[in-house]
Amino acid sequence: MKKYINLLSKKKDYQKKEKFFNLFRKITTLLGIVTIFILLSLFVVYQKIKSQHQSLLSKKEDYLNQLILKKDVEKQIIYFNEKSSLFNNILKKDVNFLPYYRILKTYLPVSTESADISSIKYDNQKIVEFALSFSNYEDLYNSLSNLENEEFLNIFDDLTLQSINLSETKIKNYQLSLKGKFKTLPIMEP
């Protein structure tokens, strides 16, 4: 008598297992393909990020090189800004003497015929001290009365005679010292 071993006795169980392994094989293959696709996508993204990073690094290096090259220009700009602010401060404190001096030189011959300005001192409150010198006593005497001329007095808010110096050495020199305050003038072109 022959005996057979039926290894496939449980055909249904085998088919279930075969279906399961077939499904498992398909899922594993699908997961493998998805994993490869994800890895390729990550590699592409990584390469893009790496190239962007390299591009940013090269731009940064270029900018740093330009900064190093333009350091002198920056120093000059800083120097210019400092000088500009210093100049503006000086202009704020400037006494603006020239227009007032011109007016004094213009109106002085009206009030005195032969006077010369020997010294002048002016500040930013428009206060002026000046000395007039004369070569002879008669010119000094005539000028004293002419200093009260309306045209001459109209350029001052206040004007007083400080001193009269009569020195008769080898060179006769007569001096009048005056102190006053100029009226505010409109802005004039030099």
Stockholm file with secondary structure:
# STOCKHOLM 1.0

chainA/1-190         MKKYINLLSKKKDYQKKEKFFNLFRKITTLLGIVTIFILLSLFVVYQKIKSQHQSLLSKKEDYLNQLILKKDVEKQIIYFNEKSSLFNNILKKDVNFLPYYRILKTYLPVSTESADISSIKYDNQKIVEFALSFSNYEDLYNSLSNLENEEFLNIFDDLTLQSINLSETKIKNYQLSLKGKFKTLPIMEP
#=GR chainA/1-190 SS CCCCCCTTSCHHHHHHHHHHHHHHHHHHHHHHHHHHHHHHHHHHHHHHHHHHHHHHHHHHHHHHHHHHHTHHHHHHHHHHHHHHHHHHHHHHHCCCHHHHHHHHHHHHHHHCSSCEEEEEEECTTCEEEEEEEESSHHHHHHHHHHTTCHHHHTTEEEEEEEEEEEEESSSEEEEEEEEEEECCCCCCCC
#=GC SS_cons         CCCCCCTTSCHHHHHHHHHHHHHHHHHHHHHHHHHHHHHHHHHHHHHHHHHHHHHHHHHHHHHHHHHHHTHHHHHHHHHHHHHHHHHHHHHHHCCCHHHHHHHHHHHHHHHCSSCEEEEEEECTTCEEEEEEEESSHHHHHHHHHHTTCHHHHTTEEEEEEEEEEEEESSSEEEEEEEEEEECCCCCCCC
//
